[in-house]
Amino acid sequence: MISPRFLALLIFFLTHSLVAASAIIVIDPGHGGEREKDRSDGSQKGHGSSWNNAHSATGGYLEKKLTLEYSQEIAKALAASPRAQKLGAKGILTRHSDQQLSAMGRAAIAVEHRARVFLSIHFNGSSSHRAEGTRGYICSEDHPHWEYMHFINPYADRDRAFSDLVVKKVANALQPFGADPTKAKTIGDSKHDGGHLKDGIRTLGFARQDTHLYQAVVMLLEVEFIDNPKISQWLLGPETRDKARQAVAAAIVTAICDHLEHDTPPTQPRKSR
Ligand SMILES: [Zn+2]
């Protein structure tokens, strides 16, 4: 004879063990705030994360505003996705308003929550204003002295696989609007592309140097080049703007779910070389 109290306890433990452990997804809307540039090359002193680098070719949109809108859309799509809920995915934003955060401060939020995914959202610009394509950035093994930080990312294989997945899904989602998925790629060395990224991309280094984030994949996504008039037209045009943002958010949620479903995170920190 099982006592009702024992039965109640049994049911409690069974139902609670069936709930998936939560997987914290930290989404970082790049830039924010009004801090002025303070170096001649346009980057900032110290550990700052710059104000708003890229400007759209049309409409006068600032990167910092778009990164926040896209990040909020991703968090919303994550919360609405039954698949993401089943996987315990929970979105957290590093900022909710037009606020200046340091690169280290952004990484610290991922560390604090022991994130499984740390994704920094940006929009690109180029000196020719003609470049296009979705870009993923990671701390790569190809670049040992990674952006002033002397370490080799022991998780580069994991980060690259995740970045490839996100970049491919986002580029494919934007193809119907006018994006060219053949121009999409993952880059491990920020010197090869987007030198202006210096401050924003340093966030990745701080996240990767922290041994607490050993279960996370860490990347920075440049959705598209907003200073290219051709891209800007469909990415920010009044007819397609909302649809493009929703398509990107849905693609990122799919990529995150694909990753969580197949990922076996390390059980302890790997040694940095
Ligand atoms: Zn940026």
Boltz pocket constraint, residues with backbone or C-beta under 6 A from the ligand:
constraints:
  - pocket:
      binder: B
      contacts: [[A, 30], [A, 31], [A, 53], [A, 54], [A, 63], [A, 121], [A, 122], [A, 123], [A, 200]]
      max_distance: 6.0
